[in-house]
Amino acid sequence: HGSALFTRGETQALVTTTLGTSDDEQRLDSLIGETFKRFMLHYNFPPFSVGEVKFLRGPSRRDIGHGNLAERAIIPVLPQDNEFPYTIRIVSEVLESNGSSSMATVCGSSLALMDGGVPIKTPVAGIALGLIKEGNEVAILSDILGDEDHIGDMDFKVAGTENGITALQLDIKVKGINAEVMKKALFQAKEGRLFILNKMLSAIEKPRESLAKIAPKITSFKIPKDKIGELIGPGGKNIKSIKEEFSLDEIDVTDSDGEGVVSITCNDAKNIEMARKKIEGMLKGIDDINEGDEFTGTVVGITSYGAFINIFPGLDGLLHISKIANKRINKVEEFLNLGDKIGVRVGSIDRRDRKISLERTDLE
């Protein structure tokens, strides 16, 4: 649903972003119990990227380590799940490598997320630094190549935004480095990071306004916590009924921070909106609705003077014959049938007699 090709020197990474629902979260079994992971970053370093030929096995220690470093660098800028209720998977395929493919993965990941319309807080870039130490003389190298990494005394990877560092990794071959060298390296890394960020922003300045057409459509909204059981129904009866009625892929109801959160997944945005109105209506009584509220209702009765529309269980409203079409009609049956689903708005309410007058909202 989003992709980027990031090239720096002789290092190149093809990075893709895929969006999924809560069912796609990674399940982790551990001693402390089962946990779920909604963001995954997978790093693949095939032998051909460095001119080698060997069998393709499972992920190596290098693949796992570099993937974890890049994942930690990206996590701080991701939106919260209540803002963006998607499971996110990034895959970085290193096509060629001559130093710092993990930092190329970080840069490519930011670009792929923005290309996919994921509202990240700010892009992240990364750079690798090296060190050559001879006696008391020290030289800090920016954006090191493979040879400089091999013969040098330090491999220092720094990833971050324009405001600060999100992840770093340090490997040294000497006994240690002093604070002054570390300070100089961090400032040199910042200078390089900002230079790379400017190059990235020239390609895509901010996340796209909308998701890809083929991405799953998810809408989340809150309901009172004490209404969760009422919505789900005995054995999930109500949820299953709504799912079938509007041809939804998934309805997920969770308890988050003391509030109920409903997430609806479907490729048809109109069906999502109709299902949302149905759910919101189910949790209301006549005292909870007001003039102007909109619902997706079902035609449950037809008379000579109009149609009765069920807007949520136990409450029907009258859609007068004069409100059914944009012209004068003689027979309701010419325009509506039992079981039809239509958009309606509350026109007036008589709370004492529990009568509701409706208007249509789905007329051209």
C-alpha atoms as a printed R data frame, in Angstrom:
    type eleno elety resid chain resno       x       y      z
1   ATOM     1    CA   HIS     A     1   0.000   0.000  0.000
2   ATOM     2    CA   GLY     A     2   3.090   2.217 -0.016
3   ATOM     3    CA   SER     A     3   6.654   1.803 -1.308
4   ATOM     4    CA   ALA     A     4  10.007   3.538 -1.675
5   ATOM     5    CA   LEU     A     5  13.338   2.884 -3.332
6   ATOM     6    CA   PHE     A     6  16.137   4.443 -1.302
7   ATOM     7    CA   THR     A     7  19.643   4.609 -2.761
8   ATOM     8    CA   ARG     A     8  22.743   6.086 -1.156
9   ATOM     9    CA   GLY     A     9  26.108   5.395 -2.733
10  ATOM    10    CA   GLU     A    10  26.286   1.653 -3.439
11  ATOM    11    CA   THR     A    11  23.579   0.764 -0.938
12  ATOM    12    CA   GLN     A    12  19.977   0.381 -2.067
13  ATOM    13    CA   ALA     A    13  16.827  -0.772 -0.271
14  ATOM    14    CA   LEU     A    14  13.373  -1.444 -1.691
15  ATOM    15    CA   VAL     A    15  10.915  -0.876  1.157
16  ATOM    16    CA   THR     A    16   7.183  -1.643  1.183
17  ATOM    17    CA   THR     A    17   4.405  -0.813  3.641
18  ATOM    18    CA   THR     A    18   1.354  -3.056  3.985
19  ATOM    19    CA   LEU     A    19  -1.709  -2.179  6.067
20  ATOM    20    CA   GLY     A    20  -3.931  -4.745  7.763
21  ATOM    21    CA   THR     A    21  -6.631  -5.107 10.375
22  ATOM    22    CA   SER     A    22  -6.340  -6.119 14.015
23  ATOM    23    CA   ASP     A    23  -6.566  -9.764 12.882
24  ATOM    24    CA   ASP     A    24  -3.153  -9.303 11.249
25  ATOM    25    CA   GLU     A    25  -1.368  -8.374 14.479
26  ATOM    26    CA   GLN     A    26   1.546 -10.628 15.399
27  ATOM    27    CA   ARG     A    27   0.797 -12.844 18.393
28  ATOM    28    CA   LEU     A    28   3.691 -13.379 20.770
29  ATOM    29    CA   ASP     A    29   3.671 -16.138 23.377
30  ATOM    30    CA   SER     A    30   6.036 -15.595 26.278
31  ATOM    31    CA   LEU     A    31   6.456 -16.370 29.961
32  ATOM    32    CA   ILE     A    32   4.367 -13.327 30.857
33  ATOM    33    CA   GLY     A    33   1.513 -14.443 28.606
34  ATOM    34    CA   GLU     A    34   0.216 -13.605 25.154
35  ATOM    35    CA   THR     A    35   0.897 -10.160 23.699
36  ATOM    36    CA   PHE     A    36   0.119  -8.560 20.338
37  ATOM    37    CA   LYS     A    37   2.300  -6.491 18.055
38  ATOM    38    CA   ARG     A    38   0.705  -4.063 15.605
39  ATOM    39    CA   PHE     A    39   3.929  -2.857 13.962
40  ATOM    40    CA   MET     A    40   6.451  -5.182 12.350
41  ATOM    41    CA   LEU     A    41   9.582  -4.357 10.371
42  ATOM    42    CA   HIS     A    42  11.299  -7.162  8.495
43  ATOM    43    CA   TYR     A    43  14.775  -6.713  7.051
44  ATOM    44    CA   ASN     A    44  16.047  -9.078  4.344
45  ATOM    45    CA   PHE     A    45  19.712  -9.156  3.313
46  ATOM    46    CA   PRO     A    46  19.998 -11.621  0.392
47  ATOM    47    CA   PRO     A    47  23.468 -12.885 -0.638
48  ATOM    48    CA   PHE     A    48  23.310 -11.239 -4.079
49  ATOM    49    CA   SER     A    49  23.278  -7.781 -2.452
50  ATOM    50    CA   VAL     A    50  27.019  -8.194 -1.775
51  ATOM    51    CA   GLY     A    51  27.853 -10.312 -4.800
52  ATOM    52    CA   GLU     A    52  27.696 -13.669 -3.021
53  ATOM    53    CA   VAL     A    53  25.996 -16.926 -3.946
54  ATOM    54    CA   LYS     A    54  24.582 -19.190 -1.238
55  ATOM    55    CA   PHE     A    55  21.401 -20.868 -0.108
56  ATOM    56    CA   LEU     A    56  18.493 -18.682  1.030
57  ATOM    57    CA   ARG     A    57  17.595 -19.870  4.524
58  ATOM    58    CA   GLY     A    58  15.508 -18.310  7.275
59  ATOM    59    CA   PRO     A    59  16.334 -14.922  8.816
60  ATOM    60    CA   SER     A    60  19.943 -14.652  9.974
61  ATOM    61    CA   ARG     A    61  21.143 -13.056 13.197
62  ATOM    62    CA   ARG     A    62  22.094 -10.029 11.091
63  ATOM    63    CA   ASP     A    63  18.594  -9.821  9.547
64  ATOM    64    CA   ILE     A    64  16.954  -9.944 12.966
65  ATOM    65    CA   GLY     A    65  19.362  -7.460 14.567
66  ATOM    66    CA   HIS     A    66  19.231  -4.890 11.767
67  ATOM    67    CA   GLY     A    67  15.443  -5.256 11.567
68  ATOM    68    CA   ASN     A    68  15.105  -4.615 15.308
69  ATOM    69    CA   LEU     A    69  17.307  -1.517 15.096
70  ATOM    70    CA   ALA     A    70  15.263  -0.057 12.223
71  ATOM    71    CA   GLU     A    71  11.994  -0.974 13.934
72  ATOM    72    CA   ARG     A    72  13.012   0.841 17.135
73  ATOM    73    CA   ALA     A    73  13.984   3.893 15.090
74  ATOM    74    CA   ILE     A    74  10.522   4.108 13.481
75  ATOM    75    CA   ILE     A    75   8.258   3.265 16.454
76  ATOM    76    CA   PRO     A    76   8.423   6.734 18.145
77  ATOM    77    CA   VAL     A    77   6.899   8.511 15.105
78  ATOM    78    CA   LEU     A    78   4.029   6.087 14.467
79  ATOM    79    CA   PRO     A    79   0.447   7.228 15.182
80  ATOM    80    CA   GLN     A    80  -1.403   5.710 18.148
81  ATOM    81    CA   ASP     A    81  -3.814   2.889 17.384
82  ATOM    82    CA   ASN     A    82  -6.798   5.034 18.395
83  ATOM    83    CA   GLU     A    83  -5.745   7.549 15.714
84  ATOM    84    CA   PHE     A    84  -4.808   5.012 13.019
85  ATOM    85    CA   PRO     A    85  -6.353   1.598 13.759
86  ATOM    86    CA   TYR     A    86  -4.244  -0.386 11.299
87  ATOM    87    CA   THR     A    87  -1.660  -3.116 11.706
88  ATOM    88    CA   ILE     A    88   1.477  -1.985  9.853
89  ATOM    89    CA   ARG     A    89   4.088  -4.250  8.287
90  ATOM    90    CA   ILE     A    90   7.232  -2.921  6.629
91  ATOM    91    CA   VAL     A    91   9.532  -5.141  4.576
92  ATOM    92    CA   SER     A    92  12.962  -3.906  3.496
93  ATOM    93    CA   GLU     A    93  14.655  -5.823  0.679
94  ATOM    94    CA   VAL     A    94  18.325  -4.842  0.433
95  ATOM    95    CA   LEU     A    95  19.130  -4.930 -3.292
96  ATOM    96    CA   GLU     A    96  22.779  -3.957 -2.983
97  ATOM    97    CA   SER     A    97  24.953  -3.090 -0.024
98  ATOM    98    CA   ASN     A    98  28.203  -1.321  0.614
99  ATOM    99    CA   GLY     A    99  27.697  -0.083  4.135
100 ATOM   100    CA   SER     A   100  24.788   0.948  6.348
101 ATOM   101    CA   SER     A   101  21.891  -0.984  4.837
102 ATOM   102    CA   SER     A   102  20.097  -0.769  8.204
103 ATOM   103    CA   MET     A   103  20.076   3.037  7.983
104 ATOM   104    CA   ALA     A   104  18.931   2.846  4.353
105 ATOM   105    CA   THR     A   105  16.078   0.713  5.692
106 ATOM   106    CA   VAL     A   106  15.168   3.438  8.209
107 ATOM   107    CA   CYS     A   107  15.103   6.107  5.489
108 ATOM   108    CA   GLY     A   108  13.165   3.899  3.072
109 ATOM   109    CA   SER     A   109  10.677   2.976  5.804
110 ATOM   110    CA   SER     A   110   9.833   6.639  6.461
111 ATOM   111    CA   LEU     A   111   9.285   7.228  2.749
112 ATOM   112    CA   ALA     A   112   7.172   4.077  2.307
113 ATOM   113    CA   LEU     A   113   4.994   4.996  5.304
114 ATOM   114    CA   MET     A   114   4.372   8.487  3.929
115 ATOM   115    CA   ASP     A   115   3.686   7.052  0.466
116 ATOM   116    CA   GLY     A   116   1.118   4.726  2.047
117 ATOM   117    CA   GLY     A   117  -0.696   7.612  3.770
118 ATOM   118    CA   VAL     A   118   0.319   6.591  7.304
119 ATOM   119    CA   PRO     A   119   0.173   9.831  9.362
120 ATOM   120    CA   ILE     A   120   3.616   9.582 10.976
121 ATOM   121    CA   LYS     A   121   4.563  12.498 13.228
122 ATOM   122    CA   THR     A   122   7.744  13.311 11.296
123 ATOM   123    CA   PRO     A   123  10.142  11.401  9.005
124 ATOM   124    CA   VAL     A   124  13.171   9.533 10.359
125 ATOM   125    CA   ALA     A   125  16.572   9.251  8.680
126 ATOM   126    CA   GLY     A   126  19.695   7.385  9.677
127 ATOM   127    CA   ILE     A   127  23.429   7.507  9.037
128 ATOM   128    CA   ALA     A   128  26.424   5.340  9.952
129 ATOM   129    CA   LEU     A   129  29.675   6.818 11.256
130 ATOM   130    CA   GLY     A   130  33.131   5.286 11.532
131 ATOM   131    CA   LEU     A   131  36.334   6.025 13.426
132 ATOM   132    CA   ILE     A   132  39.986   5.742 12.520
133 ATOM   133    CA   LYS     A   133  42.252   6.016 15.574
134 ATOM   134    CA   GLU     A   134  46.044   6.138 15.335
135 ATOM   135    CA   GLY     A   135  47.694   6.966 18.643
136 ATOM   136    CA   ASN     A   136  46.172  10.238 19.823
137 ATOM   137    CA   GLU     A   137  44.839  11.167 16.388
138 ATOM   138    CA   VAL     A   138  41.185  10.483 15.696
139 ATOM   139    CA   ALA     A   139  39.184  10.883 12.464
140 ATOM   140    CA   ILE     A   140  35.391  10.473 12.419
141 ATOM   141    CA   LEU     A   141  33.960   9.346  9.102
142 ATOM   142    CA   SER     A   142  30.387   9.960  7.948
143 ATOM   143    CA   ASP     A   143  28.385   7.502  5.836
144 ATOM   144    CA   ILE     A   144  31.006   4.755  5.938
145 ATOM   145    CA   LEU     A   145  31.515   2.168  3.190
146 ATOM   146    CA   GLY     A   146  32.063  -1.522  3.775
147 ATOM   147    CA   ASP     A   147  35.877  -1.192  3.665
148 ATOM   148    CA   GLU     A   148  35.850   1.693  6.134
149 ATOM   149    CA   ASP     A   149  33.681  -0.390  8.439
150 ATOM   150    CA   HIS     A   150  36.058  -3.363  8.117
151 ATOM   151    CA   ILE     A   151  39.335  -1.548  8.802
152 ATOM   152    CA   GLY     A   152  37.928   1.149 11.101
153 ATOM   153    CA   ASP     A   153  37.654   1.153 14.881
154 ATOM   154    CA   MET     A   154  33.984   2.081 15.256
155 ATOM   155    CA   ASP     A   155  30.600   1.441 13.647
156 ATOM   156    CA   PHE     A   156  28.152   3.993 15.032
157 ATOM   157    CA   LYS     A   157  24.624   4.073 13.622
158 ATOM   158    CA   VAL     A   158  22.380   7.013 14.536
159 ATOM   159    CA   ALA     A   159  18.741   7.366 13.474
160 ATOM   160    CA   GLY     A   160  16.375  10.204 14.282
161 ATOM   161    CA   THR     A   161  14.196  13.099 13.223
162 ATOM   162    CA   GLU     A   162  15.075  16.758 12.878
163 ATOM   163    CA   ASN     A   163  14.274  17.102 16.595
164 ATOM   164    CA   GLY     A   164  16.277  14.275 18.098
165 ATOM   165    CA   ILE     A   165  17.533  10.691 18.118
166 ATOM   166    CA   THR     A   166  15.142   7.732 18.033
167 ATOM   167    CA   ALA     A   167  17.669   4.863 17.980
168 ATOM   168    CA   LEU     A   168  21.418   4.258 17.938
169 ATOM   169    CA   GLN     A   169  23.856   1.362 17.902
170 ATOM   170    CA   LEU     A   170  27.569   1.429 18.704
171 ATOM   171    CA   ASP     A   171  30.212  -1.198 17.995
172 ATOM   172    CA   ILE     A   172  33.845  -0.380 18.810
173 ATOM   173    CA   LYS     A   173  37.067  -2.317 18.322
174 ATOM   174    CA   VAL     A   174  39.220  -0.132 20.566
175 ATOM   175    CA   LYS     A   175  39.176  -0.173 24.380
176 ATOM   176    CA   GLY     A   176  36.974   2.881 24.535
177 ATOM   177    CA   ILE     A   177  36.308   6.432 23.318
178 ATOM   178    CA   ASN     A   178  36.092   9.553 25.427
179 ATOM   179    CA   ALA     A   179  33.145  11.907 25.820
180 ATOM   180    CA   GLU     A   180  34.641  14.502 23.485
181 ATOM   181    CA   VAL     A   181  34.848  12.021 20.596
182 ATOM   182    CA   MET     A   182  31.295  10.832 21.278
183 ATOM   183    CA   LYS     A   183  30.011  14.417 21.337
184 ATOM   184    CA   LYS     A   184  31.738  15.200 18.039
185 ATOM   185    CA   ALA     A   185  30.344  12.029 16.478
186 ATOM   186    CA   LEU     A   186  26.787  12.846 17.560
187 ATOM   187    CA   PHE     A   187  26.960  16.363 16.112
188 ATOM   188    CA   GLN     A   188  28.464  15.004 12.896
189 ATOM   189    CA   ALA     A   189  25.654  12.445 12.742
190 ATOM   190    CA   LYS     A   190  23.066  15.198 13.207
191 ATOM   191    CA   GLU     A   191  24.524  17.192 10.332
192 ATOM   192    CA   GLY     A   192  24.401  14.144  8.057
193 ATOM   193    CA   ARG     A   193  20.934  13.140  9.224
194 ATOM   194    CA   LEU     A   194  19.462  16.568  8.430
195 ATOM   195    CA   PHE     A   195  21.114  16.536  4.999
196 ATOM   196    CA   ILE     A   196  19.508  13.157  4.222
197 ATOM   197    CA   LEU     A   197  16.125  14.288  5.587
198 ATOM   198    CA   ASN     A   198  16.121  17.256  3.208
199 ATOM   199    CA   LYS     A   199  16.779  14.890  0.287
200 ATOM   200    CA   MET     A   200  13.925  12.635  1.434
201 ATOM   201    CA   LEU     A   201  11.506  15.544  1.803
202 ATOM   202    CA   SER     A   202  12.269  16.652 -1.752
203 ATOM   203    CA   ALA     A   203  10.803  13.316 -2.898
204 ATOM   204    CA   ILE     A   204   7.705  13.341 -0.663
205 ATOM   205    CA   GLU     A   205   7.088  16.216  1.731
206 ATOM   206    CA   LYS     A   206   4.404  14.694  3.976
207 ATOM   207    CA   PRO     A   207   2.150  11.632  4.234
208 ATOM   208    CA   ARG     A   208  -0.367  11.318  1.433
209 ATOM   209    CA   GLU     A   209  -3.834  12.636  2.272
210 ATOM   210    CA   SER     A   210  -5.561   9.297  1.643
211 ATOM   211    CA   LEU     A   211  -4.739   5.618  1.707
212 ATOM   212    CA   ALA     A   212  -4.295   3.531 -1.427
213 ATOM   213    CA   LYS     A   213  -7.568   2.440 -3.063
214 ATOM   214    CA   ILE     A   214  -6.716  -1.212 -2.418
215 ATOM   215    CA   ALA     A   215  -5.977  -0.658  1.276
216 ATOM   216    CA   PRO     A   216  -8.615  -1.936  3.729
217 ATOM   217    CA   LYS     A   217 -10.953   0.781  4.990
218 ATOM   218    CA   ILE     A   218 -11.204   0.938  8.780
219 ATOM   219    CA   THR     A   219 -13.341   3.294 10.851
220 ATOM   220    CA   SER     A   220 -13.075   3.419 14.640
221 ATOM   221    CA   PHE     A   221 -15.378   5.165 17.083
222 ATOM   222    CA   LYS     A   222 -16.108   5.058 20.797
223 ATOM   223    CA   ILE     A   223 -19.141   3.747 22.635
224 ATOM   224    CA   PRO     A   224 -19.920   3.669 26.379
225 ATOM   225    CA   LYS     A   225 -18.134   0.787 28.077
226 ATOM   226    CA   ASP     A   226 -21.370  -0.486 29.633
227 ATOM   227    CA   LYS     A   227 -22.897  -0.823 26.139
228 ATOM   228    CA   ILE     A   228 -20.277  -3.309 24.852
229 ATOM   229    CA   GLY     A   229 -22.248  -6.385 25.934
230 ATOM   230    CA   GLU     A   230 -25.472  -4.964 24.502
231 ATOM   231    CA   LEU     A   231 -23.794  -4.375 21.148
232 ATOM   232    CA   ILE     A   232 -22.177  -7.810 20.933
233 ATOM   233    CA   GLY     A   233 -25.352  -9.626 21.950
234 ATOM   234    CA   PRO     A   234 -25.700 -13.233 23.155
235 ATOM   235    CA   GLY     A   235 -22.987 -15.323 21.493
236 ATOM   236    CA   GLY     A   236 -22.079 -12.390 19.247
237 ATOM   237    CA   LYS     A   237 -25.530 -12.459 17.621
238 ATOM   238    CA   ASN     A   238 -25.811  -8.703 17.030
239 ATOM   239    CA   ILE     A   239 -22.297  -8.336 15.632
240 ATOM   240    CA   LYS     A   240 -22.788 -11.254 13.246
241 ATOM   241    CA   SER     A   241 -26.107  -9.816 12.071
242 ATOM   242    CA   ILE     A   242 -24.612  -6.375 11.328
243 ATOM   243    CA   LYS     A   243 -21.618  -7.949  9.603
244 ATOM   244    CA   GLU     A   244 -23.883  -9.915  7.260
245 ATOM   245    CA   GLU     A   245 -26.336  -7.068  6.740
246 ATOM   246    CA   PHE     A   246 -23.705  -4.653  5.443
247 ATOM   247    CA   SER     A   247 -21.225  -7.184  3.937
248 ATOM   248    CA   LEU     A   248 -18.448  -6.128  6.321
249 ATOM   249    CA   ASP     A   249 -15.054  -7.818  6.533
250 ATOM   250    CA   GLU     A   250 -14.729  -7.393 10.283
251 ATOM   251    CA   ILE     A   251 -16.237  -5.731 13.354
252 ATOM   252    CA   ASP     A   252 -13.926  -5.568 16.360
253 ATOM   253    CA   VAL     A   253 -15.123  -4.389 19.790
254 ATOM   254    CA   THR     A   254 -12.516  -3.750 22.493
255 ATOM   255    CA   ASP     A   255 -12.215  -2.088 25.872
256 ATOM   256    CA   SER     A   256  -9.523   0.614 25.717
257 ATOM   257    CA   ASP     A   257  -8.764   2.975 28.614
258 ATOM   258    CA   GLY     A   258 -12.191   2.472 30.137
259 ATOM   259    CA   GLU     A   259 -14.080   3.120 26.890
260 ATOM   260    CA   GLY     A   260 -15.513   0.813 24.268
261 ATOM   261    CA   VAL     A   261 -13.878   1.082 20.839
262 ATOM   262    CA   VAL     A   262 -15.607  -0.291 17.740
263 ATOM   263    CA   SER     A   263 -13.525  -0.841 14.583
264 ATOM   264    CA   ILE     A   264 -15.292  -1.614 11.294
265 ATOM   265    CA   THR     A   265 -13.370  -2.977  8.297
266 ATOM   266    CA   CYS     A   266 -14.748  -3.054  4.764
267 ATOM   267    CA   ASN     A   267 -13.617  -2.036  1.282
268 ATOM   268    CA   ASP     A   268 -16.875  -0.104  0.761
269 ATOM   269    CA   ALA     A   269 -16.808   3.185  2.683
270 ATOM   270    CA   LYS     A   270 -20.587   3.593  2.243
271 ATOM   271    CA   ASN     A   271 -21.274   0.265  3.955
272 ATOM   272    CA   ILE     A   272 -18.979   1.268  6.819
273 ATOM   273    CA   GLU     A   273 -20.915   4.497  7.355
274 ATOM   274    CA   MET     A   274 -24.274   2.693  7.222
275 ATOM   275    CA   ALA     A   275 -23.055   0.110  9.747
276 ATOM   276    CA   ARG     A   276 -21.750   2.838 12.032
277 ATOM   277    CA   LYS     A   277 -25.108   4.613 12.051
278 ATOM   278    CA   LYS     A   278 -26.833   1.292 12.728
279 ATOM   279    CA   ILE     A   279 -24.565   0.576 15.721
280 ATOM   280    CA   GLU     A   280 -24.900   4.076 17.140
281 ATOM   281    CA   GLY     A   281 -28.669   3.803 16.784
282 ATOM   282    CA   MET     A   282 -28.803   0.395 18.488
283 ATOM   283    CA   LEU     A   283 -27.304   1.896 21.625
284 ATOM   284    CA   LYS     A   284 -29.798   4.721 21.844
285 ATOM   285    CA   GLY     A   285 -33.325   5.098 23.183
286 ATOM   286    CA   ILE     A   286 -35.845   7.747 22.126
287 ATOM   287    CA   ASP     A   287 -34.561  10.011 24.905
288 ATOM   288    CA   ASP     A   288 -31.045   9.837 23.435
289 ATOM   289    CA   ILE     A   289 -31.875  11.078 19.941
290 ATOM   290    CA   ASN     A   290 -32.420  14.621 18.730
291 ATOM   291    CA   GLU     A   291 -33.789  16.372 15.691
292 ATOM   292    CA   GLY     A   292 -31.239  16.234 12.897
293 ATOM   293    CA   ASP     A   293 -29.704  12.879 13.943
294 ATOM   294    CA   GLU     A   294 -29.094  10.601 10.963
295 ATOM   295    CA   PHE     A   295 -29.507   6.821 10.766
296 ATOM   296    CA   THR     A   296 -29.519   3.967  8.308
297 ATOM   297    CA   GLY     A   297 -32.991   2.477  8.664
298 ATOM   298    CA   THR     A   298 -34.888  -0.554  7.366
299 ATOM   299    CA   VAL     A   299 -38.357  -0.359  5.807
300 ATOM   300    CA   VAL     A   300 -40.579  -2.475  8.070
301 ATOM   301    CA   GLY     A   301 -44.053  -1.274  7.076
302 ATOM   302    CA   ILE     A   302 -45.786   0.373  4.114
303 ATOM   303    CA   THR     A   303 -49.105   2.254  4.246
304 ATOM   304    CA   SER     A   304 -51.017   4.522  1.901
305 ATOM   305    CA   TYR     A   305 -49.575   7.592  3.658
306 ATOM   306    CA   GLY     A   306 -45.938   6.574  4.018
307 ATOM   307    CA   ALA     A   307 -43.465   3.973  5.267
308 ATOM   308    CA   PHE     A   308 -42.402   2.960  8.742
309 ATOM   309    CA   ILE     A   309 -38.641   2.834  9.117
310 ATOM   310    CA   ASN     A   310 -36.911   0.926 11.906
311 ATOM   311    CA   ILE     A   311 -33.936   3.073 12.927
312 ATOM   312    CA   PHE     A   312 -32.809   0.828 15.785
313 ATOM   313    CA   PRO     A   313 -34.278  -2.116 17.716
314 ATOM   314    CA   GLY     A   314 -37.566  -1.206 19.307
315 ATOM   315    CA   LEU     A   315 -37.979   2.202 17.656
316 ATOM   316    CA   ASP     A   316 -39.630   3.011 14.319
317 ATOM   317    CA   GLY     A   317 -40.285   6.344 12.653
318 ATOM   318    CA   LEU     A   318 -42.691   7.461  9.951
319 ATOM   319    CA   LEU     A   319 -41.399   8.582  6.582
320 ATOM   320    CA   HIS     A   320 -44.372  10.431  5.109
321 ATOM   321    CA   ILE     A   321 -45.237   9.819  1.451
322 ATOM   322    CA   SER     A   322 -44.349  13.447  0.697
323 ATOM   323    CA   LYS     A   323 -40.773  12.835  1.945
324 ATOM   324    CA   ILE     A   324 -40.067   9.640 -0.010
325 ATOM   325    CA   ALA     A   325 -39.041  11.198 -3.337
326 ATOM   326    CA   ASN     A   326 -38.192  14.561 -4.856
327 ATOM   327    CA   LYS     A   327 -41.535  14.596 -6.646
328 ATOM   328    CA   ARG     A   328 -45.184  13.879 -5.937
329 ATOM   329    CA   ILE     A   329 -45.911  10.152 -5.835
330 ATOM   330    CA   ASN     A   330 -49.164   8.162 -5.607
331 ATOM   331    CA   LYS     A   331 -47.930   4.801 -4.306
332 ATOM   332    CA   VAL     A   332 -45.191   4.178 -1.776
333 ATOM   333    CA   GLU     A   333 -44.535   0.707 -3.276
334 ATOM   334    CA   GLU     A   334 -43.245   2.291 -6.490
335 ATOM   335    CA   PHE     A   335 -40.226   3.626 -4.567
336 ATOM   336    CA   LEU     A   336 -39.793   1.467 -1.450
337 ATOM   337    CA   ASN     A   337 -40.077  -2.208 -0.602
338 ATOM   338    CA   LEU     A   338 -40.060  -4.048  2.708
339 ATOM   339    CA   GLY     A   339 -36.480  -4.677  3.803
340 ATOM   340    CA   ASP     A   340 -34.970  -1.744  1.871
341 ATOM   341    CA   LYS     A   341 -32.219   0.130  3.677
342 ATOM   342    CA   ILE     A   342 -32.306   3.898  3.362
343 ATOM   343    CA   GLY     A   343 -30.660   6.907  4.967
344 ATOM   344    CA   VAL     A   344 -32.993   8.966  7.155
345 ATOM   345    CA   ARG     A   345 -32.840  12.056  9.359
346 ATOM   346    CA   VAL     A   346 -35.004  12.803 12.396
347 ATOM   347    CA   GLY     A   347 -37.331  15.660 11.468
348 ATOM   348    CA   SER     A   348 -39.413  15.937 14.632
349 ATOM   349    CA   ILE     A   349 -39.927  13.959 17.873
350 ATOM   350    CA   ASP     A   350 -42.983  13.509 20.074
351 ATOM   351    CA   ARG     A   351 -41.369  11.969 23.152
352 ATOM   352    CA   ARG     A   352 -44.620  11.611 25.073
353 ATOM   353    CA   ASP     A   353 -46.304   9.470 22.403
354 ATOM   354    CA   ARG     A   354 -42.963   8.023 21.188
355 ATOM   355    CA   LYS     A   355 -43.558   9.203 17.626
356 ATOM   356    CA   ILE     A   356 -40.804  10.199 15.232
357 ATOM   357    CA   SER     A   357 -41.128  11.918 11.865
358 ATOM   358    CA   LEU     A   358 -38.347  11.164  9.396
359 ATOM   359    CA   GLU     A   359 -36.854  12.662  6.246
360 ATOM   360    CA   ARG     A   360 -34.671  10.933  3.629
361 ATOM   361    CA   THR     A   361 -30.986  11.786  3.361
362 ATOM   362    CA   ASP     A   362 -30.073   9.573  0.409
363 ATOM   363    CA   LEU     A   363 -32.044  11.289 -2.370
364 ATOM   364    CA   GLU     A   364 -30.137  12.567 -5.400
